[in-house]
């Protein structure tokens, strides 16, 4: 149970790290990431990456945009208008 408390706060960072470690993106102009809510403290790691140019260093042009609900972020990916989405459980 203790391990879960350590991993939960850094889970989003691990997901982005996994995407970035898969190698350079193939000739892609823009990678669109939809958050699962408004911009808040939990979305900070993604915004810092954009602000400090970490994604550009890896050859990625990333746009991070908020969504009204977690369901909206999933719908955006399902429609094909976004490449990645964050989504929390809607319990």
Secondary structure per residue as TSV (DSSP state, phi and psi in degrees):
chain	resnum	aa	ss	phi	psi
A	1	X	-	360.0	-32.7
A	2	X	H	-66.3	-37.6
A	3	X	H	-60.4	-38.1
A	4	X	H	-61.9	-37.8
A	5	X	H	-69.2	-26.4
A	6	X	H	-79.3	-43.1
A	7	X	H	-75.9	-36.8
A	8	X	H	-53.3	-47.7
A	9	X	H	-68.7	-26.7
A	10	X	H	-101.1	4.3
A	11	X	H	-55.3	-45.9
A	12	X	H	-61.8	-36.4
A	13	X	H	-65.6	-39.3
A	14	X	H	-64.2	-37.3
A	15	X	H	-65.5	-46.6
A	16	X	H	-64.8	-39.7
A	17	X	H	-61.6	-39.9
A	18	X	H	-64.1	-40.2
A	19	X	H	-65.8	-42.6
A	20	X	H	-70.5	-30.0
A	21	X	T	-81.3	-5.7
A	22	X	T	-77.1	-1.6
A	23	X	-	109.8	176.7
A	24	X	-	-66.9	144.7
A	25	X	-	-71.7	140.5
A	26	X	S	-74.4	114.6
A	27	X	S	25.3	54.6
A	28	X	-	-108.6	128.6
A	29	X	S	-74.4	-46.1
A	30	X	-	-142.2	131.2
A	31	X	E	-105.7	115.9
A	32	X	E	-101.4	124.7
A	33	X	E	-112.8	124.2
A	34	X	E	-101.4	123.1
A	35	X	-	-74.3	167.4
A	36	X	S	-94.7	1.6
A	37	X	S	-162.4	-162.5
A	38	X	S	-70.3	168.6
A	39	X	S	-73.1	123.5
A	40	X	-	-145.9	-166.3
A	41	X	G	-61.3	-32.9
A	42	X	G	-72.6	-20.0
A	43	X	G	-91.8	-0.1
A	44	X	H	-55.8	-44.4
A	45	X	H	-57.6	-36.1
A	46	X	H	-71.4	-40.2
A	47	X	H	-71.7	-34.5
A	48	X	H	-65.1	-39.9
A	49	X	H	-59.8	-40.0
A	50	X	H	-70.6	-46.9
A	51	X	H	-62.1	-42.4
A	52	X	T	-90.1	-1.3
A	53	X	T	79.9	19.1
A	54	X	H	-63.4	-39.4
A	55	X	H	-69.9	-41.2
A	56	X	H	-60.5	-37.8
A	57	X	H	-58.9	-34.0
A	58	X	T	-90.0	5.3
A	59	X	T	85.2	20.4
A	60	X	-	-113.5	138.0
A	61	X	-	-107.2	104.3
A	62	X	E	-109.3	132.8
A	63	X	E	-115.9	124.5
A	64	X	E	-108.2	123.2
A	65	X	E	-131.8	142.3
A	66	X	-	-76.3	162.1
A	67	X	-	-130.2	161.9
A	68	X	S	-75.6	-38.1
A	69	X	S	-142.3	162.3
A	70	X	H	-60.1	-34.0
A	71	X	H	-64.9	-36.7
A	72	X	H	-63.7	-39.0
A	73	X	H	-64.8	-37.7
A	74	X	H	-68.7	-38.5
A	75	X	H	-63.8	-37.7
A	76	X	H	-61.2	-42.1
A	77	X	H	-70.1	-40.4
A	78	X	H	-62.5	-35.3
A	79	X	H	-75.1	-16.6
A	80	X	T	88.7	4.1
A	81	X	S	-82.2	-17.2
A	82	X	-	-128.2	153.5
A	83	X	S	-92.2	-37.4
A	84	X	E	-133.7	154.5
A	85	X	E	-147.4	147.0
A	86	X	-	-97.9	143.8
A	87	X	-	-152.0	128.8
A	88	X	-	-101.3	166.3
A	89	X	-	-66.3	145.9
A	90	X	-	-103.4	40.5
A	91	X	-	-79.5	360.0
